[in-house]
Amino acid sequence: MSATTIHRFDPTLHREGIIRLWQSVLGYQSAHNEPNLVIDQKLALNDGLFFAATCEGQVIGSIMAGYDGHRGWLYSLAVAPEHRHRRLGTELVLAAEKALIQRGCLKINLQIQEGNESVQAFYASLGYDVEVRVSMGKRIPPAASRHRALADIGGLIEVTPADEIWIKTSDQSTTYLNDLTPFILQVTQWLQDGQLFYGLCGPVVSGPERYQGLLCSLIVRIDGCDWRQESRSAANFKVGPKPAHRNHSFALGHPGGTLIDGYPVIGRYGSTRD
Ligand SMILES: CC(C)(COP(=O)(O)OP(=O)(O)OC[C@H]1O[C@@H](n2cnc3c(N)ncnc32)[C@H](O)[C@@H]1OP(=O)(O)O)[C@@H](O)C(=O)NCCC(=O)NCCS
């Protein structure tokens, strides 16, 4: 039998496989469970509590945990049907438990959805008891979850190009495309040069295919708006494989004032909405 390994989730290696697994096993369909969004929001926390199991390079299992400093929670446990009953589910739970315990966790909770009660037997074999609780939840509509400032880490920003975008490819050519379709990035870092804050950066999490898998840098405009305090502005955007860094040959507000290493690089200015 081929070896199965449990790894810390790596977006480059595991993203596609995890999405396929969740869609087939957990049926994640609703907007707040959109797998790419779930993955990017978890990665933005950088808490090391997301695991993927692989066999011959294929993702066959997953588990996520959350930790509030006291209690831990388990989520998104899934094993591909053809790999079940070989203790992989058990090993995934033990891996997540170990990571929680290392952080000082004193209690681990989980929820089982209505209709999936038979899985209690699995958790019972791992020492989990049924605790009588009423589980309540509240959906936060996207408008209400808006962040105070555009620059909040983890926040989602919609960018709408205001004019035709330019696309630079590795053969040094530049093409222009009149596609003003918006895309969304999730802020994972601030762009800073010493004390100078010059923008935001994070992965594109939805929008046209050309932006997928790339990072979007939003660069402060010449008006010098500070997104750490303000929440609405226009921005220069540059999308590419790396965050934009300063090019000191030009002033920051100049189109050449920042550069992205690698290709493709897609850019323009546009309006932003958090
Ligand atoms: C639950 C799940 C992760 C278990 O994975 P697994 O790799 O088969 O688990 P293990 O091999 O470690 O343990 C299997 C044992 O757990 C028990 N078990 C597992 N799933 C069970 C279920 N749905 N109903 C009853 N018992 C179950 C059985 O005793 C089984 O023993 P067996 O192999 O002798 O039949 C897998 O069935 C799965 O992905 N289910 C769908 C997603 C899901 O329900 N996730 C949990 C959400 S709370």
The ligand as an ORCA input file, in Angstrom:
! r2SCAN-3c Opt
* xyz 0 1
  C     -15.222     10.656      9.386
  C     -14.091     10.274      8.468
  C     -13.103     11.424      8.394
  C     -13.379      9.047      9.025
  O     -12.261      8.765      8.214
  P     -11.564      7.317      8.224
  O     -10.209      7.514      7.610
  O     -12.421      6.302      7.617
  O     -11.429      7.068      9.777
  P     -10.623      5.916     10.523
  O     -10.198      4.869      9.551
  O      -9.577      6.549     11.355
  O     -11.713      5.367     11.512
  C     -12.704      4.595     11.004
  C     -13.577      4.129     12.141
  O     -14.345      5.206     12.646
  C     -15.712      4.836     12.673
  N     -16.394      5.662     11.682
  C     -15.845      6.489     10.779
  N     -16.786      7.131     10.092
  C     -17.942      6.709     10.547
  C     -19.282      7.027     10.247
  N     -19.621      7.944      9.332
  N     -20.234      6.372     10.927
  C     -19.918      5.462     11.867
  N     -18.674      5.132     12.196
  C     -17.697      5.766     11.561
  C     -15.793      3.385     12.398
  O     -15.732      2.720     13.639
  C     -14.554      3.100     11.627
  O     -14.072      1.823     11.933
  P     -13.943      0.712     10.774
  O     -12.898      1.241      9.822
  O     -13.520     -0.496     11.519
  O     -15.302      0.643     10.135
  C     -14.598      9.936      7.043
  O     -15.605      8.953      7.151
  C     -15.183     11.137      6.297
  O     -14.469     11.873      5.618
  N     -16.491     11.294      6.408
  C     -17.197     12.380      5.675
  C     -16.888     13.744      6.243
  C     -17.268     13.869      7.694
  O     -18.298     13.368      8.133
  N     -16.405     14.569      8.446
  C     -16.658     14.833      9.856
  C     -17.424     16.058     10.004
  S     -17.814     16.379     11.708
*
